[in-house]
Amino acid sequence: MTGKLNINEWAEEDRPREKLAELGAEHLSNAELLAILIGSGSDRESAVDLMKRILKDCDNNLNALGKMSIDELTTYHGMGPAKAITILAACELGKRRAIEKAIERPNINTATAIYNYMHPRMQDLDVEEFYALYLNHHLQLIKAEKLSHGGITETAVDIRIIMREAVLNNATVLAVCHNHPSGNNLPSKADDRLTNTIQRACTVMRIHFLDHIIITDGQYYSYRESERI
């Protein structure tokens, strides 16, 4: 049985770090990039092969990898707690980078744009959260604020707070969204009641109610696209 090899001891063609320096990060596979993070594999396989094996069990989906726990990752031979923590930290940084990139795009004028902006914030939640997005008349984001954590009902979301924040932020357009951790993006009767209440409040306050989006991991439901507002 061979001893554990560090990346610097691999054959030249198997060194992801050197490959990145020569060709750029975009030329490396996900397994190679992750191998750079963990540094070494085990006495059975290289870091790249270890990450290929873990990614295969995640259907080669980085989003699925980011949802794994430290305990789940450390069941793999060669993956200790420190390496598992490094991987999860990298996944979290990737999610935060996606959020910051979305912030740079000021126009949120469609259901897809709202989904792209909010999905990185909601993709790993195991409970429902409700957000209000306050926009100006150019449909540029002024502020996104979380107003509820837990079950979403008309009583859990205070309509008065939504309207007050709209006035305080000089918003003329409002969009709201929440997630369904179950993965079912269809609205419930409680979602319908809440949407109707918000729409009535916006009419009174002369604020344009742009949309209510229900977000799941990979898809969304839009009340406006469904012609329900």
C-alpha positions in Angstrom: 0.0 0.0 0.0 1.4 3.4 -1.0 1.8 6.3 1.4 -0.3 9.4 1.3 0.7 11.8 -1.4 0.5 15.6 -1.2 -0.3 17.5 -4.3 3.3 18.6 -4.7 4.3 15.0 -4.9 1.9 14.0 -7.7 2.9 13.6 -11.3 2.9 16.9 -13.1 -0.3 16.2 -15.1 -2.1 15.4 -11.8 -1.3 18.7 -10.0 -4.4 20.9 -9.9 -2.6 23.7 -8.2 0.0 23.9 -11.0 -2.7 23.5 -13.6 -4.6 26.4 -12.2 -1.5 28.6 -12.2 -0.7 27.7 -15.8 -4.2 27.5 -17.4 -6.5 29.4 -15.0 -9.2 28.2 -12.6 -11.8 27.9 -15.4 -9.9 24.9 -16.8 -10.1 22.8 -13.7 -12.9 20.4 -12.9 -14.9 20.8 -9.7 -13.0 17.8 -8.2 -9.7 19.4 -9.0 -10.7 22.7 -7.5 -11.9 20.9 -4.3 -8.7 18.9 -4.3 -6.7 22.1 -4.0 -8.7 23.0 -0.9 -8.3 19.7 0.9 -4.6 19.3 -0.1 -4.3 15.6 0.1 -6.2 12.4 -0.3 -5.6 9.2 1.6 -3.5 6.1 1.4 -6.1 4.7 -1.0 -6.6 7.6 -3.4 -5.6 11.0 -4.4 -7.4 14.2 -3.4 -8.9 14.5 -6.8 -10.2 10.9 -6.8 -11.6 11.4 -3.3 -13.5 14.5 -4.4 -14.6 12.7 -7.6 -16.1 10.0 -5.4 -17.9 12.4 -3.1 -19.2 14.5 -6.0 -20.5 11.3 -7.7 -22.5 10.6 -4.6 -23.9 14.2 -4.9 -24.8 13.6 -8.5 -21.9 16.0 -9.4 -23.9 18.9 -8.0 -22.1 21.5 -5.9 -25.4 22.6 -4.4 -25.9 19.1 -3.0 -22.4 19.0 -1.7 -23.0 22.2 0.2 -26.0 20.7 1.9 -23.9 17.8 3.4 -23.0 17.9 7.1 -19.6 17.5 8.6 -20.6 14.1 9.9 -21.7 13.0 6.4 -18.5 14.2 4.8 -16.3 12.5 7.3 -17.7 9.1 6.6 -15.4 9.1 3.5 -12.0 7.6 4.1 -9.4 10.4 3.9 -12.0 13.2 4.7 -11.3 14.4 8.3 -13.2 17.2 10.1 -10.8 19.9 9.0 -11.1 19.0 5.3 -14.9 18.8 5.6 -15.1 22.2 7.3 -12.9 23.6 4.5 -15.3 22.3 1.8 -18.4 23.6 3.5 -16.7 27.0 4.1 -15.9 27.1 0.3 -19.5 26.3 -0.5 -20.8 29.0 1.7 -18.4 31.5 0.2 -19.7 30.5 -3.2 -23.2 31.1 -2.1 -22.3 34.5 -0.6 -20.5 35.5 -3.8 -23.7 34.7 -5.8 -25.6 36.9 -3.5 -23.2 39.8 -3.9 -23.2 39.4 -7.7 -27.0 39.6 -7.6 -26.8 42.8 -5.6 -24.8 44.4 -8.4 -27.8 44.0 -10.7 -30.1 46.8 -9.6 -33.1 46.0 -11.8 -35.5 43.5 -10.4 -38.3 43.7 -12.9 -39.4 40.1 -13.5 -40.2 37.0 -11.5 -37.0 35.4 -12.8 -34.9 38.3 -11.6 -36.5 38.1 -8.2 -35.8 34.4 -8.1 -32.2 34.8 -9.1 -31.7 37.5 -6.5 -33.3 35.6 -3.6 -32.5 31.9 -4.3 -29.0 32.1 -2.9 -30.4 33.4 0.4 -33.1 30.7 0.6 -31.7 27.5 -1.1 -30.5 25.9 2.1 -33.2 26.9 4.5 -35.2 24.2 6.3 -37.9 26.6 7.5 -39.9 29.2 5.7 -38.7 32.8 5.6 -40.6 35.8 4.2 -38.9 38.8 2.5 -40.2 42.1 1.2 -38.3 43.8 -1.7 -38.7 47.5 -1.9 -38.1 49.1 -5.3 -38.2 52.5 -6.9 -40.3 53.4 -9.9 -37.4 52.2 -12.2 -37.7 48.8 -10.6 -34.3 49.2 -8.9 -33.9 47.5 -5.6 -33.8 49.9 -2.6 -33.9 47.3 0.2 -34.6 43.6 0.8 -35.8 42.8 4.3 -36.6 39.6 6.0 -39.9 40.0 7.9 -40.7 36.5 9.1 -38.8 33.3 10.1 -40.9 30.1 10.5 -44.3 29.3 9.2 -45.8 32.0 6.9 -49.3 33.1 7.5 -51.2 36.3 7.3 -50.8 36.7 11.1 -47.1 35.9 11.1 -46.4 38.6 8.5 -47.4 42.1 9.7 -48.8 44.0 6.8 -48.4 47.2 8.7 -44.6 46.7 8.9 -44.4 46.0 5.2 -46.3 49.2 4.3 -44.4 51.3 6.9 -41.0 50.2 5.5 -42.2 51.0 2.0 -43.0 54.5 3.1 -39.8 55.0 5.1 -37.7 53.8 2.1 -39.6 55.9 -0.5 -40.5 52.7 -2.3 -43.2 52.9 -5.0 -43.0 49.2 -6.0 -43.2 46.2 -3.7 -42.4 42.5 -4.3 -42.6 39.8 -1.7 -41.3 36.3 -1.7 -40.9 33.3 0.6 -39.6 29.8 0.3 -41.2 26.3 0.5 -38.6 24.0 2.1 -40.8 21.0 1.0 -39.8 21.7 -2.6 -43.4 22.1 -3.6 -43.7 25.6 -5.3 -47.5 25.7 -5.5 -49.1 28.3 -3.2 -51.3 27.3 -0.3 -54.6 28.8 0.7 -52.7 30.8 3.4 -50.3 32.1 0.7 -53.3 33.2 -1.4 -54.9 35.0 1.6 -51.6 36.8 2.4 -51.2 37.8 -1.2 -54.7 39.2 -1.4 -54.1 41.2 1.8 -50.9 42.7 0.6 -52.5 43.6 -2.7 -55.3 45.4 -1.0 -52.8 47.3 1.2 -50.8 48.3 -1.8 -53.9 49.6 -3.5 -54.7 51.8 -0.5 -51.1 53.1 -0.3 -50.8 53.6 -4.1 -47.8 51.2 -4.2 -47.5 49.0 -7.2 -47.5 45.3 -6.1 -45.1 43.7 -8.5 -45.3 40.1 -7.5 -45.3 37.4 -4.8 -42.8 34.7 -5.6 -42.6 31.3 -3.9 -39.1 29.9 -4.1 -37.9 26.3 -4.0 -34.6 24.9 -4.9 -34.5 25.1 -8.7 -37.9 26.6 -9.5 -40.4 29.2 -8.5 -44.1 30.2 -8.6 -45.1 33.7 -9.6 -48.5 35.1 -8.8 -48.1 37.7 -11.6 -47.0 35.2 -14.2 -50.0 33.1 -13.2 -52.2 36.1 -13.7 -53.4 36.1 -10.1 -52.4 39.7 -9.3 
